[in-house]
């Protein structure tokens, strides 16, 4: 690298050439949150190329989502929605992106930096933050309350930090102590004042409920969180995760959240066709959330669909690892029939479908 001392002057420059032996030429990973509508693509292709290591970003569409956000031709993909993918099979990485629906968070490294890091034997996963996902938590109230309290600085909006009662309902639901509240029951709290989020109640020990679910604006004015019956769903982020998004100007959304703590799950069904077929009927119908979806009905007892765990009324989200969002009935059927004797379906039952829609 070149070092120039301006105090010496141009006539007698202190110009030295030194070797960059510690890998200073390796750049930092860049993060992009890509959002599209159901009629768009993300505007790039992911390649696996002979003589070129990694998952390579190529064919960036002019004016497309990827170009508008800043992805560059030749970038190497390191992370998809917080999951490190450099070591993964290429097809699996492509499926991860397609299964993300209309929003995906990517971490990339420019091609030169990637090759330099590989040559230096660097562990690329160590260049990335450990966890960049917010968390969705579904808290069910018990006799002691919800088991958390919320504090907000006086006179501010949208800044709510959680204190969590150890072994209380919120703790058991996975709410991290000291995390920041981002959404309440699917609604952003960014523009909320404390009066919009809460209501005043007597202080603990004065006959009110108070206790673990108090929301304190300042010590002498405790207030209580508005409740949704006995259950509430929170989108929360640790201080590290909140700072990660804020410093990069990225919006935190429920679509990027870690959902492993939720009581509702999507299910992956792997079906191998039998002599009588798969044993189910696919129908297009209206979704409770609006729009149309592809639903599974007439699940035959003892046939592959039932044996794989299919239930009447399940809605199909993906076929063979690829999201079917935006596809019509015929296109979905074509996807299912693409492989002669087997298919993998990602499905969700009606109760889980309604829950996820309620939290965005």
Order of alpha helices (4+ residues) and beta strands (2+ residues): beta-beta-beta-beta-beta-alpha-beta-beta-alpha-beta-alpha-beta-beta-beta-alpha-beta-beta-alpha-beta-beta-beta-beta-alpha-beta-beta-beta-alpha-beta-beta-alpha-beta-alpha
